[in-house]
C-alpha cells in the first residue's frame, strides 16, 4: 500500500477535473473536423509534459455509401500518437479516442456540475475523462523509480465512435509486439466494473439496382429494387443464431408510387459473439446476395464488413485482468468484470494477439445520451489504478 500511497499523492484531482471539463466543452463529434483539430491541439500540449515525441497522423482513406448508392469519401480528423522510449524491449500500448457521438449542431454541448461528485457533459465519461486518466497515470508513473524499464505508445484516435476505420491500420501497427495494452473507455458499470470478453461487430451497406418501369403499363418489364431489398432483409434475419445477431437498420431508395423503383440501399449491423460465427456469416451473406441477385434479376453491391472481431479473454489476457484487480485491492478499489455486447478499440488490439483491458477510464454512465455523466472522484482513482498497473508491468513478468 506504501507504493500506492506514493502514486496517489502525485495525482492532482483538481487539475484533472479542470482539464477534463475544458476538453469536454469543445465539440469533437466524429464529423466535426475543426473541433477535432482543436481538441487534438490541446491534447498535444498536455501530453507534451511526458517524455517522447508527439505526432499528429493523417487518417487513412475511408468511404461510405450515400443514399443514391454511390461510394463517397468520408473525412476524418488526425490521430495523436505519443512514443516514449521506443528503444526499450518491453513496450505497452495505451489507447483512447478524442471523438464523441455528438455532432456540432447537437443540443447537448454544455458541461454542468450536477453535485460535488458528478459532472454532466458530452464526452465527460466517453471519453475525455479517460484521456485525462491516461495523462495523469503516465505522469505519476514517470515519477516512479522503475519507469525507464518500459516504453510505451499512446494512441488517441479521432474516429472510434464510427468504428475506427480511419485508424484501424494504425492501431494494428502500434499493437504489434506490445507486451500488453490498456484502453480507456469508461467502466462498464458506474461501480467501476470492467468489460471482460466482448462480441464483435460489422456494418454493411448493400446497394441494389433494378430496372425502372411504369407501375401500370408495363410493371413486369421492371425489376423492383425495394422488393429485392425487403427479401434481403427477411433472409438476413433468418441468419440469426445463438452466436450472432443481425439488425437491419435502414432501407433507402424507392420512387413515386407509379414507378417500379430501380434503387434501394439496405444498411444493417451484425454482432458475432465468436470468430466462428463471424466467418460463417461472411459465407452466408455471399451466398444470399448471389441468390437474390439471380432470382430478382438485380445488381447488388456490398460495402463494409466486420471491422471489430470478437474479443475472447485468453489465459494471458486474464492475467492482466487479475493484475488490475490486485492493484485495485492495494488501493482500496474493488474491481470486477463482466462480458459486454459492446465493442471498442480493445477488439482490434486483441485481434493482434495482445492482452488488453479496455475499460480503465472513469466511472460514469448514460453515455451516448444527453444524460451522460462522470463520477468526479473516479478521475484520480482510475489514474492511480493505471499508474500502479504500469509500475507492476515495469517491475517484472506478470503475464
Protein Blocks (a to p, Z undefined) as FASTA:
>chain_A
ZZmmmmmmmpcfklmmmmmmmmmmpccbfklmmlmmmmmmmmmmmmmmpgcjdddddddd
dddddfkopacdddddddddddehklbmbdcdddddfbdfbdfklcblbdcdfblmbccd
ehklmomkmmmmmmmmmmmmmmpmklmmpccdddddfklmnoommmmmmmmmmmgopabd
cdfbdcfbfnopacfddddddddddddddddddfklmmmlpccfklmmmmmmmmmmmmgc
fkbccddfbdcedddfkbccfbdcdddddddfbfklmmmmmmmmmmmmmmmmmmnopacd
dedddfbdcddddfklmmmmmmmmmmmmmnopacdddddfbdcfklmmmmnopacdfblb
ccdehehiakbccdfklmmmmmmmmmmmmmmmmnmcfZZ
